[in-house]
Amino acid sequence: MSSTVELTKENFDQTVTENGFVLIDFWAAWCGPCRQFAPVYEKAAEANPDLVFGKVDTEAQPELAAAFGIQSIPTLMIVRDQVAVFAQPGALPEPALADLIGQARKLDMDEVRKSVAEQRAGADPKGE
């Protein structure tokens, strides 16, 4: 049985809203590197049952891929507390994925939210 969740435009928002830590693999069946990354991602999902591992088939869900500006696949995204804290294209080897998950677990989300708020304020010339 797969430990990953197929994400669609129908369940994406609910999945990200209801779970504090979601990894998302943007992929397509025709993509060789995506097929190579799939077992690594699946193994990480089995090793981290407390996290949600989602997959977005960019062919079946072009709206989601477009919404996140996905231009190459595979692309891995990590969302914590509804904030995208990591997004990078390319198939990661198993040790790099495990290290990345560990780093994302250690993030101080209060600091991340503060940084995001400061960036948004800085982008608004009126400071609103």
C-alpha positions as CSV (number, residue, x, y, z in Angstrom):
1,M,0.0,0.0,0.0
2,S,1.2,3.5,-0.9
3,S,1.9,5.9,2.0
4,T,1.5,8.8,-0.4
5,V,-1.6,10.8,-1.1
6,E,-2.6,11.8,-4.7
7,L,-3.2,15.5,-4.5
8,T,-5.8,17.1,-6.8
9,K,-7.3,20.6,-7.1
10,E,-10.3,19.1,-5.1
11,N,-8.3,17.9,-2.1
12,F,-5.1,20.1,-2.1
13,D,-6.2,23.0,0.0
14,Q,-7.8,20.7,2.6
15,T,-4.8,18.5,2.8
16,V,-2.4,21.4,3.3
17,T,-4.7,23.2,5.7
18,E,-5.4,20.2,7.9
19,N,-1.8,18.9,8.1
20,G,1.1,20.9,9.6
21,F,3.8,19.3,7.5
22,V,3.2,18.3,3.9
23,L,5.8,17.2,1.3
24,I,4.6,17.5,-2.3
25,D,6.2,15.8,-5.2
26,F,5.2,17.4,-8.6
27,W,5.7,14.7,-11.2
28,A,4.5,13.1,-14.5
29,A,4.5,9.5,-15.7
30,W,6.6,10.4,-18.8
31,C,9.4,11.9,-16.7
32,G,12.4,9.6,-16.2
33,P,13.9,11.4,-13.2
34,C,10.4,11.4,-11.6
35,R,10.2,7.6,-12.0
36,Q,13.7,7.3,-10.4
37,F,12.7,9.6,-7.5
38,A,9.4,7.8,-6.8
39,P,10.8,4.9,-4.8
40,V,13.1,7.3,-2.8
41,Y,10.0,9.4,-2.0
42,E,7.9,6.4,-1.1
43,K,10.6,5.1,1.2
44,A,10.8,8.5,3.0
45,A,7.0,8.4,3.3
46,E,7.2,5.0,5.0
47,A,10.0,6.2,7.3
48,N,8.1,9.3,8.3
49,P,4.5,8.2,9.0
50,D,3.7,11.3,11.0
51,L,4.1,13.5,7.9
52,V,1.9,13.8,4.8
53,F,3.6,12.9,1.5
54,G,1.5,14.1,-1.4
55,K,2.0,13.7,-5.2
56,V,0.7,16.0,-7.9
57,D,0.6,14.5,-11.4
58,T,1.3,17.7,-13.4
59,E,-0.4,16.1,-16.5
60,A,-3.6,15.4,-14.6
61,Q,-3.5,18.6,-12.4
62,P,-2.1,21.4,-14.7
63,E,-3.9,24.0,-12.6
64,L,-1.9,23.0,-9.5
65,A,1.3,23.0,-11.4
66,A,0.6,26.4,-12.8
67,A,-0.5,27.8,-9.4
68,F,2.9,26.9,-8.0
69,G,4.9,28.0,-11.0
70,I,6.3,24.5,-11.6
71,Q,8.5,24.7,-14.6
72,S,10.5,21.5,-14.3
73,I,9.8,18.1,-12.7
74,P,10.3,16.5,-10.4
75,T,9.9,19.4,-8.1
76,L,9.8,18.8,-4.3
77,M,7.9,21.3,-2.1
78,I,7.6,21.3,1.7
79,V,4.7,23.1,3.3
80,R,4.7,23.7,7.1
81,D,1.8,25.4,8.8
82,Q,0.5,26.5,5.3
83,V,3.8,28.2,4.5
84,A,6.0,26.8,1.6
85,V,9.4,26.5,3.3
86,F,11.2,24.7,0.5
87,A,10.8,24.2,-3.2
88,Q,13.4,22.8,-5.6
89,P,13.4,20.9,-8.9
90,G,15.4,17.8,-9.3
91,A,15.3,14.2,-8.0
92,L,17.1,14.0,-4.6
93,P,19.1,11.0,-3.5
94,E,17.8,9.2,-0.4
95,P,20.3,10.8,2.1
96,A,19.6,14.3,0.8
97,L,15.9,13.8,1.1
98,A,16.3,12.5,4.7
99,D,18.5,15.5,5.6
100,L,16.1,17.9,4.1
101,I,13.2,16.4,6.1
102,G,15.3,16.7,9.2
103,Q,16.1,20.3,8.5
104,A,12.4,21.1,7.8
105,R,11.4,19.4,11.1
106,K,13.8,21.7,13.0
107,L,12.5,25.0,11.6
108,D,11.1,27.4,14.1
109,M,7.8,28.2,12.3
110,D,7.3,31.4,14.5
111,E,10.6,32.7,13.0
112,V,9.5,31.6,9.5
113,R,6.2,33.4,9.8
114,K,7.9,36.5,11.2
115,S,10.3,36.5,8.2
116,V,7.5,36.1,5.7
117,A,5.6,39.0,7.3
118,E,8.7,41.2,7.2
119,Q,9.2,40.3,3.5
120,R,5.6,41.1,2.7
121,A,5.8,44.4,4.6
122,G,9.0,45.3,2.8
123,A,7.3,44.6,-0.6
124,D,4.6,47.0,0.3
125,P,6.0,50.5,-0.1
126,K,3.2,51.9,2.2
127,G,4.2,49.4,4.9
128,E,0.6,48.2,5.2
